[in-house]
Amino acid sequence: MITRTATQFGIMSHVAREKSNEYKVTSLCTFMNEDILNYVTDIHDFNIVVLASLGGIFGSNKQTIEKLRTQVCHGGYIIIDDGYLKKRDALNRKGYAYCRNYENTVKEFTFFNDSLISEISTAEFSKKINTEYLEEIEKRCAELITQHPQMKNDLKNYLDLQREECEILNNEIEGMIWLLQKTKAT
Ligand SMILES: C[S@@+](CC[C@H](N)C(=O)[O-])C[C@H]1O[C@@H](n2cnc3c(N)ncnc32)[C@H](O)[C@@H]1O
């Protein structure tokens, strides 16, 4: 049963509300627009928390699990939708400092003796949506360049960055969803 749902900024909570309608669970949900970094300074006792595609917002993988486990009850579940480095154990690129290889990622996530219940690779799905999104971004940038030619350089730079980001994601990262259960002991 869903008890409470903390969601991310703005549009995401709108989408979450629509989804709850679709699944007829709105009355079981509470929607919040809040900075997650503030929200987790208090301890909570959710049955389950999901950290989906927020990267290293809490720091290293170990700091991430340390923070998330303050948000669930003993025996509660933690879902992390992220990934690991396929070829190396560190990547010198902005936004990827927390990423480690598979072995070290799992070591960090289980550092506090929680159980790793399940893992699902999102590699194929991620590749597919990244390609789709990049096509949309390319289309939109071309439209904007036609409408605002003075922005051409900025838009081209943005596009280059997005292409580079997709290359990194495809070549360096293996997408994975981890399901962990917080130990009943501590
Ligand atoms: C890559 S999106 C992932 C969205 C969604 N969780 C998903 O998996 O499709 C990252 C989201 O995190 C939100 N976000 C970033 N920093 C945040 C913070 N400090 N507090 C709350 N939300 C944040 C952004 O607004 C954005 O909606």
The ligand as a Gaussian input file, in Angstrom:
#p B3LYP/6-31G(d) Opt

LIG

0 1
 C       16.636000      13.254000     -14.606000
 S       15.176000      13.811000     -13.863000
 C       14.470000      12.317000     -13.319000
 C       12.994000      12.426000     -13.215000
 C       12.259000      11.138000     -12.763000
 N       12.642000      10.762000     -11.425000
 C       12.486000      10.022000     -13.729000
 O       13.173000       9.045000     -13.374000
 O       11.991000      10.100000     -14.859000
 C       15.774000      14.564000     -12.387000
 C       14.689000      15.282000     -11.628000
 O       15.209000      15.602000     -10.339000
 C       14.710000      16.858000      -9.943000
 N       15.601000      17.416000      -8.925000
 C       16.882000      17.793000      -9.065000
 N       17.373000      18.245000      -7.898000
 C       16.365000      18.154000      -6.981000
 C       16.248000      18.481000      -5.600000
 N       17.277000      18.994000      -4.920000
 N       15.073000      18.255000      -4.994000
 C       14.026000      17.727000      -5.685000
 N       14.078000      17.397000      -6.981000
 C       15.227000      17.615000      -7.638000
 C       14.671000      17.644000     -11.247000
 O       13.764000      18.711000     -11.145000
 C       14.213000      16.579000     -12.248000
 O       12.808000      16.535000     -12.296000

